[in-house]
Amino acid sequence: MADTALMSIPGQVDPVPVARDITPRSDGRVDLLGLPKARIRELFAEAGLDAKQAKLRSKQVYHWLYHRGVTDFMQMTDISKAMQPWMAERFVVGRPDVVEAQHSSDGTRKWLLKTNDGHEFEMVFIPDDTRGTLCVSSQVGCTLNCTFCATGTMRLVRNLTPGEIVGQVMLARDALGEWPKGRMDVSGTADEDTESEAEYRADGRLLTNIVMMGMGEPLYNFDHVRDALQLVMDGEGLALSKRRITLSTSGVVPMMYKCGEEIGVNLAVSLHAVTKEVRDEIVPINRKYGIEELLQACADYPGASNARRITFEYVMLKDKNDSDDDARELIRLIHEYDLPAKVNLIPFNPWPGAIYECSTPERIKSFSKLVFDAGISAPVRTPRGRDIDAACGQLKTAAEKKSRAQRDREAAAAEAN
């Protein structure tokens, strides 16, 4: 049974973060996934290795974990055969459990994952011609209650740990066959069996971009998101450029500058409305941090420039936020705050119980043209993964309604086809 007594469920207040960095395991072993090299070294020392051994072994394991995607200590070929079982007895390199995996007709993939203490969350991979983007979750559930978002109807259970966040990237690399081939031993010498890092090869589509746009509000789990993304960006870790990572916030203003300073990734803001009345309704955090305060925080965001524009996400809701006057006010606000910005217009994805409809294609086109004509990029996002409920705003699992046997039957049918 899932442990649900992990986080107090807040109302319109900042949620209390979970302090732990590792989810406890029933077998007593410590999961190293999501931990930096220094923390792995500390754990090895606490387990009985002397300082020199702990430093060496942490460097080796860190490399195998993040560069090679290896989860079995017995496959770490530059660690002695005597040391391998010692590690396997005390530690594990885990992954979130895959409860269900779905593949959309447009190539989008969605995974329902489970933490070691029984909580479910989701991630989505979106391929296109020039990139492969992974949409990563930061919390189990959400506390923001945005009325257009299916995920926002879930109650917040707890923050994900760094390992559970990084684990989504690792699982995607597993599924895409993206891990390098060859030995690549840390202490190895160059010979015909050893590749250089420049000769890494991968099968299938590469994961090129990460967006923190899955379940939850990343800035309400700041420490864990920061620690996870630092591993993703570490040249000795997963080595993905910060320019290929985007963090999306609904407007947690006090944390935005800190995000730019300590993480330094691209910023996306879920704006969705340009008046207090409408944004108060559809993005309730606006009652706490208003539009003007939010836009000033965008103007102050470290590193924002014409080369690294802030993205405003704007879901198109029929007769709610989609008028020409709304478009003109959006233009005015961006110019008033002198923001290097682009606007992603998102056709609303209906879900059972939703109280809104999507704007008509003609209305979306008119809105986009007004913004474009004002010199601001305003592309219309192509909906992806609708047939598997993986489209924007739809990460709300209905898996609890399915039996294990039903999931197995669906998986077998998918393989047969």
Sequence and secondary structure as in RCSB ss.txt:
>XXXX:A:sequence
MADTALMSIPGQVDPVPVARDITPRSDGRVDLLGLPKARIRELFAEAGLDAKQAKLRSKQVYHWLYHRGVTDFMQ
MTDISKAMQPWMAERFVVGRPDVVEAQHSSDGTRKWLLKTNDGHEFEMVFIPDDTRGTLCVSSQVGCTLNCTFCA
TGTMRLVRNLTPGEIVGQVMLARDALGEWPKGRMDVSGTADEDTESEAEYRADGRLLTNIVMMGMGEPLYNFDHV
RDALQLVMDGEGLALSKRRITLSTSGVVPMMYKCGEEIGVNLAVSLHAVTKEVRDEIVPINRKYGIEELLQACAD
YPGASNARRITFEYVMLKDKNDSDDDARELIRLIHEYDLPAKVNLIPFNPWPGAIYECSTPERIKSFSKLVFDAG
ISAPVRTPRGRDIDAACGQLKTAAEKKSRAQRDREAAAAEAN
>XXXX:A:secstr
    TTS   SSS       SS   TT  EE TT  HHHHHHHHHHTT  HHHHHHHHHHHHHIIIII    GGG
 TTS TTHHHHHHHHEE    EEEEEEE TTS EEEEEE TTS EEEEEEEE SS EEEE   EES SS  TT S
GGGS   EE  HHHHHHHHHHHHHHHT S  S   TT   STT   GGG   SS    EEEE SSS GGGGHHHH
HHHHHHHH TTTT   GGGEEEEES  HHHHHHHHHHT  EEEEE   SSHHHHHHHSGGGGTS HHHHHHHHHT
 TT SSSS EEEEEEEBTTTT SHHHHHHHHHHHHHTT  EEEEEEE    TT    B  HHHHHHHHHHHHHTT
    B     GGGT STT     GGGS HHHHHHHHHHHHH 
